[in-house]
């Protein structure tokens, strides 16, 4: 992590309330590299074996790179033994240097049967907070955030009450609801595809999204596609009023972060990047008052609301290809519900009562 690599590791990367099996599946789907640490306890674990064998299958399909990290001498499963490995038994610094070089493409030798260096002193050099057996107290769960079980989507609670709506800042009252912290990602949309055999976005390879965009918002989905996802998940597309409150809070601010015009540190807009970016890349600086992410720029988001009755559906948020004024929280756009553009995605909402719109 200190070298700039994004690390997925249990239990730190498991979201509050998320089932372990679903979390591991998400980790496998969203990671481009899988490293298994070889110790006697690891190779004896059925969980480690099943996850590692799944990673090897993904490696055969060129979806991940697979590596073994030789930590403590043990009997390595035959299926794993022919893959590239690094050794930490010559010292932690040596092993880390090998790992970092391998991550940028340098070749590392396959595991050698003659590599019997029994030194494990590097374990004692690790910081105490990660020393084996050290217990770390987990923080209490946040009552305003939870994980939706079927999709793995993190939901944010938006409290009941009034807020200032639209450019003219009319007072509008809403009941409590929950909304996706992020736009729906390719990884989350793939769960829906796999479960329902729904048609895939045109730029996917059959049922597989581009690996480099697995944590980007899904795009090239029509309003009907987004609605089908919500129906499968037991969720809904947000109404414009709900989306806008989640984006700007109750105080009438212009953008999620305040009244300051966006910069390249706030959001993805004005073709500054030239494409979508991973969810959360501009967090927390670009977050809304409730902690919602990417509500300005990155992708336009389908609304549950009509823009013109029975003709066009509303869009909100602006996108990576539009200039700053169109990323305002109050700005409304529109599109044919049958279209699926390269900069249009969606996020979900969970309604606790009839919105009465």
Residue pairs with C-beta under 8 A, 6 or more apart in sequence:
1 7
3 100
5 103
7 13
8 27
8 30
8 31
10 20
10 23
10 24
10 27
13 23
13 27
14 20
14 23
15 23
15 147
15 152
15 154
16 141
16 142
16 145
16 146
16 147
17 141
17 146
17 147
17 149
18 26
18 147
18 149
18 152
19 149
22 149
22 152
23 152
24 51
26 152
26 187
28 34
28 51
28 54
28 55
28 58
28 64
29 187
29 190
29 214
30 187
30 214
30 215
31 64
32 63
32 64
32 65
32 211
32 212
33 64
33 65
33 67
33 103
34 52
34 55
34 58
34 59
34 64
34 65
34 66
34 67
35 67
35 68
35 69
35 99
36 42
36 48
36 52
36 55
36 66
36 67
36 68
36 69
36 80
37 69
37 71
38 68
38 69
38 70
38 71
38 72
38 74
38 76
38 85
39 71
39 72
39 74
40 72
40 74
42 48
42 74
43 49
43 74
43 75
43 76
43 77
49 77
52 80
53 79
55 64
55 66
56 66
56 79
56 80
56 83
58 64
58 66
59 65
59 66
59 83
63 208
63 211
66 83
66 84
67 83
67 84
67 85
67 86
67 99
67 102
67 108
68 76
68 80
68 83
68 84
68 85
68 86
68 111
69 85
69 86
69 87
69 88
69 95
69 99
70 85
70 86
70 87
70 88
70 89
70 111
70 115
71 88
71 89
71 120
71 123
72 89
72 120
73 89
73 116
73 118
76 111
81 110
81 111
82 110
82 111
83 110
83 111
84 102
84 107
84 108
84 109
84 110
85 108
85 109
85 110
85 111
86 95
86 98
86 99
86 102
86 108
87 94
87 95
87 98
87 115
87 117
88 94
88 95
88 96
88 122
89 95
89 115
89 117
89 118
89 119
89 120
89 122
90 117
90 119
91 119
91 121
91 122
92 122
92 125
92 126
93 122
95 122
98 108
101 108
102 108
123 131
123 132
124 131
128 134
129 136
143 157
144 156
144 157
144 290
144 291
145 154
145 155
145 156
145 157
145 181
145 291
146 154
146 155
146 178
147 153
147 154
147 155
148 154
148 155
148 233
148 235
148 348
148 350
150 191
150 232
150 233
150 234
151 184
151 188
151 191
151 192
151 233
151 235
151 348
152 187
152 188
152 191
153 180
153 181
153 182
153 184
153 188
153 233
153 235
153 348
154 180
154 181
154 182
155 178
155 179
155 180
155 181
155 348
155 350
156 178
156 179
156 180
156 181
156 246
156 290
156 291
156 292
157 176
157 178
157 290
158 174
158 176
158 177
158 178
158 179
158 242
158 245
158 246
158 290
159 176
160 174
160 175
160 176
161 173
161 174
161 250
162 171
162 172
162 173
162 174
162 250
163 171
163 172
163 174
163 244
163 245
163 248
163 249
163 250
163 251
163 252
164 170
164 171
164 172
164 248
164 250
164 251
164 252
165 171
165 172
165 241
165 244
165 245
165 330
166 244
166 330
167 328
167 330
169 252
172 241
172 245
174 241
174 242
174 245
174 355
175 352
175 353
175 355
176 352
176 353
177 238
177 242
177 349
177 350
177 351
177 352
177 355
178 349
178 350
178 352
179 238
179 242
179 243
179 246
179 292
179 347
179 348
179 349
179 350
180 292
180 347
180 348
180 349
181 291
181 292
181 293
182 217
182 279
182 280
182 293
182 294
182 347
183 217
183 218
183 279
183 294
183 298
183 299
183 301
183 345
183 346
183 347
184 217
184 218
184 226
184 229
184 345
184 346
184 347
184 348
185 214
185 215
185 216
185 217
185 218
185 279
186 204
186 209
186 210
186 213
186 214
186 215
186 216
186 217
186 218
187 209
187 214
187 215
188 218
189 201
189 209
189 218
189 221
189 229
190 207
190 208
190 209
192 198
192 228
192 229
192 232
192 233
193 200
193 207
194 207
195 232
196 228
196 232
198 225
198 228
198 229
198 232
199 225
200 206
200 207
201 209
201 218
201 219
201 220
201 221
201 340
202 220
202 340
203 210
203 219
203 220
203 342
204 210
209 218
213 276
215 278
215 279
216 276
216 277
216 278
216 279
217 276
217 279
217 294
217 298
217 299
217 345
218 345
218 346
219 276
219 299
219 340
219 341
219 342
219 343
219 344
219 345
220 340
220 341
220 342
220 344
221 229
221 302
221 340
221 344
221 345
221 346
222 337
222 338
222 339
222 340
223 237
223 302
223 313
223 335
223 337
223 338
224 337
224 338
225 340
226 237
226 302
226 345
226 346
227 237
229 346
229 348
230 236
230 237
230 348
233 348
235 348
235 349
235 350
236 304
236 348
236 349
236 350
236 351
237 302
237 303
237 304
237 346
237 348
237 349
238 246
238 303
238 304
238 347
238 348
238 349
239 303
239 304
239 305
239 349
239 355
239 357
240 303
240 305
240 314
240 316
240 332
241 355
241 357
242 349
242 355
243 295
243 301
243 303
243 316
243 317
243 347
243 349
244 316
244 329
244 330
246 288
246 290
246 292
246 295
247 256
247 288
247 292
247 295
247 296
247 316
247 317
247 329
248 254
248 255
248 256
248 288
248 289
248 329
248 330
249 288
249 289
249 290
250 289
251 289
253 259
253 289
253 329
254 328
254 329
254 330
255 261
255 262
255 266
255 296
255 327
255 328
255 329
256 286
256 287
256 288
256 289
256 292
256 295
256 296
256 329
257 266
257 285
257 286
257 287
257 288
260 266
261 324
262 269
262 286
262 296
262 297
262 324
262 327
264 272
265 282
265 285
265 286
266 282
266 285
266 286
266 296
266 297
267 282
267 286
267 294
267 296
267 297
267 298
267 318
267 327
268 276
268 277
268 281
268 282
268 294
268 297
268 298
268 320
269 296
269 297
269 318
269 319
269 320
269 322
269 323
269 324
269 327
270 321
270 322
270 323
270 324
271 320
271 321
272 320
273 320
274 320
275 320
276 298
276 299
276 320
276 343
277 298
277 320
279 293
279 294
279 298
280 293
280 294
282 293
282 294
282 297
283 293
283 294
284 291
286 293
286 294
286 296
286 297
287 293
288 295
294 317
295 316
295 317
295 329
296 317
296 318
296 327
296 328
296 329
297 317
297 318
297 319
297 320
297 322
297 327
298 317
298 319
298 320
299 317
299 319
299 320
299 343
299 344
299 345
300 315
300 316
300 317
300 318
300 319
300 333
300 335
300 341
300 343
300 344
300 345
301 315
301 316
301 317
301 344
301 345
301 346
301 347
302 313
302 314
302 315
302 344
302 345
302 346
303 313
303 314
303 315
303 316
304 349
305 313
305 314
305 357
306 312
306 313
306 314
307 313
307 314
307 315
307 332
307 333
307 334
308 334
312 334
312 335
312 336
312 337
313 334
313 335
313 336
313 337
314 332
314 333
314 334
315 332
315 333
315 334
315 335
315 344
316 329
316 331
316 332
316 333
317 327
318 326
318 327
318 328
318 331
319 343
319 344
320 343
321 343
322 343
325 331
326 333
335 341
335 344
